[in-house]
């Protein structure tokens, strides 16, 4: 089994998402990040629970729809995923069907994404597939 450092994974994910070297080298302004690859500071993480969680077709439709969101200009990087087969512990919730993580330079970029026609089309085309959605919007913590 091949293992990769966190830096390699972040760099590879950014490259796959079409993020240029300048975004990969950007800093979040947090102390303790010297020498580490960083990501844009505003994160929009969404979890989806399908109405028909056993339907491979519904999951495929959702994933296809999610991938369109990378076409929004203010999205600097995107990660689309499904639950990993990690060790099940009391703190692990793998009950969701799919998730998206979008990265933005600032809250204004995330706000623009919300009203963008590609996002609105995704919701219109796919909302019938899910029964539940949970969103976590995150910004860097203040430095002490």
C-alpha positions in Angstrom: 0.0 0.0 0.0 1.3 3.4 -0.9 1.1 6.2 1.6 1.2 9.9 1.0 2.0 12.9 3.2 -0.8 15.4 4.0 1.1 17.9 1.8 1.1 15.5 -1.1 -2.6 14.8 -0.8 -3.5 18.5 -0.6 -1.3 19.4 -3.5 -2.7 16.5 -5.6 -6.3 17.4 -4.7 -5.6 21.1 -5.6 -4.1 20.0 -8.9 -7.0 17.7 -9.7 -9.4 20.5 -8.9 -7.6 22.8 -11.4 -6.2 25.1 -8.8 -3.1 26.9 -10.0 0.3 27.0 -8.2 -0.5 30.4 -6.7 -3.5 29.1 -4.9 -1.5 26.0 -3.7 1.2 28.3 -2.3 -1.3 30.8 -0.7 -1.2 31.0 3.1 -4.2 31.0 5.4 -2.6 33.4 7.8 -2.5 30.9 10.6 0.6 30.4 12.7 2.4 27.1 12.4 1.8 26.6 8.7 5.3 27.5 7.5 6.5 25.0 4.9 3.1 23.4 4.6 0.8 23.6 1.6 -2.4 25.5 2.5 -5.8 25.8 1.0 -8.1 28.8 0.4 -9.4 29.9 3.8 -13.2 29.7 3.5 -14.6 26.1 3.4 -18.1 25.1 2.5 -18.6 21.4 3.5 -22.0 19.8 2.6 -23.2 16.3 3.5 -26.1 14.7 1.6 -28.4 11.8 2.6 -30.2 10.3 -0.4 -33.9 9.4 -0.2 -32.9 6.1 -1.8 -29.4 5.4 -0.3 -29.1 2.0 -2.0 -29.7 3.5 -5.5 -26.4 3.6 -7.4 -28.2 5.6 -10.1 -29.3 8.3 -7.6 -25.8 8.5 -6.2 -24.3 8.8 -9.7 -26.8 11.6 -10.6 -25.9 13.5 -7.4 -22.1 13.1 -7.9 -22.5 14.3 -11.5 -24.4 17.3 -10.3 -21.9 18.1 -7.6 -19.1 18.0 -10.1 -20.7 20.9 -12.1 -20.1 23.2 -9.1 -16.4 23.3 -9.9 -17.3 25.5 -12.9 -18.2 28.4 -10.6 -15.5 31.0 -10.8 -15.3 31.7 -7.1 -14.8 28.0 -6.3 -11.0 27.7 -5.9 -10.9 23.9 -5.2 -13.4 21.2 -4.9 -13.5 17.7 -3.3 -16.4 15.4 -4.0 -16.6 12.2 -1.9 -18.4 9.3 -0.4 -17.9 7.7 3.0 -14.5 6.1 3.4 -14.2 2.6 4.8 -12.4 3.7 7.9 -12.5 2.2 11.3 -16.0 2.7 12.8 -15.7 4.5 16.1 -18.3 6.3 18.2 -17.2 9.7 16.7 -17.4 8.6 13.0 -20.6 9.3 11.2 -20.7 7.5 7.8 -24.4 7.6 7.4 -24.4 10.2 4.6 -24.4 9.3 0.9 -22.0 11.9 -0.5 -20.2 15.1 0.5 -18.7 18.1 -1.2 -16.0 20.4 0.1 -15.6 23.7 -1.7 -12.9 26.2 -1.0 -13.2 30.0 -1.4 -10.9 32.9 -1.0 -13.4 34.8 1.1 -17.0 34.8 2.4 -18.0 37.1 -0.6 -16.9 34.3 -2.9 -19.0 31.8 -1.0 -22.0 34.2 -1.1 -21.6 34.6 -4.9 -21.5 30.8 -5.3 -24.9 30.5 -3.5 -26.7 32.6 -6.1 -24.7 31.5 -9.2 -26.8 29.9 -12.0 -24.7 26.7 -11.9 -25.5 26.3 -8.2 -29.2 27.1 -8.7 -29.3 24.6 -11.6 -27.6 21.9 -9.4 -30.2 22.4 -6.7 -33.1 22.4 -9.1 -31.8 19.2 -10.9 -30.8 17.2 -7.8 -32.9 18.3 -4.7 -35.4 15.6 -5.4 -32.7 13.0 -4.7 -31.9 13.9 -1.1 -33.9 13.8 2.1 -31.4 15.7 4.3 -28.5 18.1 3.8 -26.2 19.5 6.4 -23.8 22.4 5.7 -20.7 23.5 7.6 -19.2 26.8 6.6 -15.8 27.4 8.1 -13.3 30.2 8.2 -9.9 30.3 9.9 -9.9 30.6 13.6 -8.5 33.8 15.0 -4.9 33.6 16.0 -4.1 34.1 19.7 
